[in-house]
Amino acid sequence: MKTFRGSLKSLRETLPPGPHVMTIGNFDGIHAGHQFLLRRLLDISQKKRLPSLLLTFDPHPLFFLSPETPFRMIMSPDQKEEVLSSLGLDILVVLAFDKDVQLLSPEDFSLSVLWDLFHPASLIVGEGFRFGHGRSGSLEDLKRVLSPLGVEVSSVPPYEEKGQRVSSSRIRKAVDQGDIEEANRLLTRAVEVSGPVSMGEKRGRLLGFPTLNLIPPVHRLIPPPGVYATRTQIDGSYYDGATYIGTKPTFGTHHPVVETYLFDFDRDCYGKWHRVFFYHRIRGERSFASVDALKLQITADVAEARQVLHDHPFTGSVGPL
């Protein structure tokens, strides 16, 4: 997969000429609903023997339009690129969302962005797709402007699971409620948090459970406080473990931490990038009357995490389920 990033001006100079078979959207999470649309995109691409292309935006428009509103991304840009490549997409275009893009009317966006940049042979979007200034554009606007130019504009219906539409907001709600299995099922991969191993207070080592510490990324969705059965990728290998998210109330600290104890692992990994995949919430955050009581609970948590991960064998896939 080839990736192109930039402003409207820079992309005009770097993008390969069309025609393409394309879609548009934020695709945060690349969940089962997104994959449903992408399968349709790739099918049309194969039949027409034209490259498949996804146009997305950075930053997410909500960060630009409502910076004061709390918003958490399900996945990082790097993870999005990795998953899209694994699905077979040919071209990913990441357009910088700025004032110039925001102010484009639906007609101007259709002509100066979609047509001038990509010359699509086919454009496929979700039925409820909205675009242009104030999200005033719809599927009918795309057809009105682009169909006379020879573009086949089509849509896919909402993808449902258990009678409900699969959406990024539904996944965020499941994660916030600690229902990791539900979120994973909708994503078709495990919820992930990633970052470099940071220096911690080394209390876990003193307790007999040394941990890899991660500072939660800003504006990223992370599970609520508690203990989780997780699988961690570091140095290209995967390790089973248990992860604590919280503020360490037993020790009187209040800043959030993500600490992962890897089974049968004891190496110095400071500064190394690691990815933590979540499978099950074992319990919520609690305070303990003594360090000994905490050690007993951690021992029980680790035993439960081992059993959960035994029931979720590693598949070797991206975001393994």
Residue pairs with C-beta under 8 A, 6 or more apart in sequence:
1 81
1 84
1 85
1 89
1 90
1 91
1 92
2 16
2 90
2 91
2 92
3 81
3 91
3 92
3 93
3 94
4 11
4 14
4 15
4 91
4 92
4 93
4 94
5 58
5 93
5 94
5 96
6 14
6 94
6 95
6 96
7 95
7 96
7 98
7 100
8 95
8 96
8 100
8 101
8 112
8 113
8 117
11 93
11 95
11 117
12 116
12 117
15 93
15 117
15 118
16 51
16 91
17 119
18 118
18 119
18 120
18 121
19 50
19 118
19 119
19 120
19 121
20 50
20 51
20 52
20 53
20 91
20 118
20 119
20 120
20 121
21 41
21 44
21 45
21 48
21 50
21 51
21 52
21 53
21 120
21 121
21 122
21 124
22 41
22 52
22 53
22 54
22 55
22 114
22 118
22 120
22 122
22 123
22 124
23 37
23 38
23 41
23 53
23 54
23 55
23 123
23 124
23 125
24 54
24 55
24 56
24 114
24 123
24 125
24 129
24 131
25 34
25 54
25 55
25 56
25 125
25 126
25 129
26 56
26 57
26 60
26 61
26 168
27 34
27 54
27 56
27 80
27 84
28 60
28 73
28 74
28 75
28 80
28 168
29 74
29 75
29 168
29 171
29 187
30 38
30 75
30 80
30 83
30 84
30 87
30 187
31 74
31 166
31 167
31 168
31 171
31 186
31 187
31 188
32 159
32 161
32 166
32 186
32 187
32 188
33 126
33 158
33 159
33 165
33 166
33 167
35 87
35 188
36 156
36 159
37 124
37 125
37 126
37 156
37 159
38 54
38 84
38 87
38 89
40 124
40 156
41 52
41 54
41 89
41 124
42 52
42 87
42 88
42 89
44 122
44 124
45 51
45 52
45 90
48 121
48 122
50 121
50 122
51 90
51 91
52 88
52 89
52 90
52 91
53 89
53 90
53 91
53 92
53 93
53 118
53 120
54 84
54 89
54 91
54 92
54 93
55 93
55 95
55 113
55 114
55 118
56 80
56 92
56 93
56 94
56 95
57 94
57 95
57 96
57 97
57 101
58 77
58 94
58 95
58 96
58 97
59 97
60 71
60 73
60 97
61 97
61 102
62 69
62 71
63 71
63 219
64 97
64 98
64 102
65 102
71 219
72 172
72 219
72 220
72 221
72 222
73 219
73 220
73 221
74 168
74 171
74 172
74 187
74 191
74 221
75 83
75 192
76 194
76 217
76 220
77 94
79 192
79 194
79 319
81 92
82 318
83 189
83 318
83 319
84 92
85 92
86 318
93 117
93 118
95 101
95 113
101 109
101 113
102 133
103 133
104 112
104 113
104 132
104 133
105 132
105 133
105 136
105 137
106 131
106 132
106 133
106 136
106 137
106 138
106 141
106 142
106 145
107 132
107 141
107 145
108 132
109 131
109 132
109 137
110 137
110 141
110 142
110 145
110 146
111 145
114 120
114 123
114 142
114 146
115 145
115 146
115 149
115 151
120 146
120 151
121 150
121 151
121 152
122 151
122 152
122 153
122 154
123 142
123 146
123 151
123 152
123 153
123 154
124 153
124 154
124 155
124 156
125 139
125 142
125 153
125 155
125 156
126 155
126 156
126 158
127 139
127 155
127 156
127 157
127 158
128 158
129 138
129 139
129 142
129 155
130 136
130 137
130 138
131 137
131 142
132 141
139 153
139 155
142 153
143 153
146 153
147 153
158 165
158 166
159 165
159 166
160 166
161 185
161 186
164 170
166 186
170 186
171 183
171 186
171 187
172 221
174 180
174 182
174 183
174 186
175 183
175 191
175 221
175 222
175 223
175 224
176 224
177 224
178 223
178 224
178 226
178 281
178 284
179 281
180 191
180 223
180 228
180 278
180 279
180 280
180 281
181 279
181 280
183 191
184 190
184 191
184 278
184 279
184 321
187 319
188 321
189 277
189 317
189 318
189 319
189 320
189 321
190 231
190 277
190 278
190 279
190 319
190 320
190 321
191 221
191 223
191 277
191 278
192 275
192 276
192 277
192 278
192 319
193 214
193 216
193 217
193 220
193 222
193 258
193 275
193 276
193 278
194 214
194 217
194 273
194 274
194 275
194 276
195 214
195 215
195 216
195 217
195 273
195 274
196 214
196 271
196 272
196 273
196 274
197 212
197 213
197 214
197 234
197 269
197 270
197 271
197 272
197 273
197 274
198 213
198 214
198 215
198 270
199 213
199 270
200 211
200 213
200 257
200 259
202 210
203 248
203 251
204 210
204 211
204 259
204 261
205 211
207 291
207 294
207 295
207 298
208 295
209 261
209 298
209 302
210 261
210 266
211 244
211 259
211 260
211 261
212 232
212 234
212 259
212 260
212 262
212 269
212 274
213 257
213 258
213 259
214 257
214 258
214 259
214 260
214 274
214 276
215 257
215 258
216 222
216 245
216 256
216 258
222 245
222 258
223 245
223 278
223 281
224 245
224 284
225 245
225 246
225 247
225 256
225 284
225 285
226 244
226 245
226 246
226 281
226 282
226 283
226 284
226 285
227 242
227 243
227 244
227 245
227 281
227 282
227 283
227 301
227 305
228 242
228 243
228 244
228 245
228 278
228 279
228 280
228 281
228 282
228 305
229 242
229 278
229 279
229 280
229 282
229 304
229 305
229 308
229 309
229 312
230 240
230 241
230 242
230 243
230 260
230 276
230 277
230 278
230 279
230 305
231 238
231 239
231 240
231 241
231 276
231 277
231 279
231 309
231 312
231 314
231 320
232 238
232 239
232 241
232 243
232 260
232 262
232 274
232 275
232 276
232 277
233 274
233 275
233 277
234 269
234 272
234 273
234 274
234 275
235 269
235 272
238 314
238 320
239 262
239 263
239 265
240 262
240 263
240 305
240 306
240 309
241 260
241 261
241 262
241 263
241 265
241 305
242 260
242 261
242 282
242 298
242 301
242 302
242 305
243 258
243 259
243 260
243 261
243 276
243 278
244 257
244 258
244 259
244 260
244 261
245 256
245 257
245 258
245 259
245 285
246 256
246 257
246 285
247 253
247 254
247 255
247 256
247 257
247 285
248 257
249 285
249 286
249 287
250 287
250 288
250 291
250 294
258 276
260 274
260 276
261 298
261 302
263 302
263 306
277 319
277 320
279 308
279 309
279 312
280 305
280 308
280 312
282 301
282 304
282 305
282 308
283 301
286 297
288 294
288 297
312 321
314 320
315 321
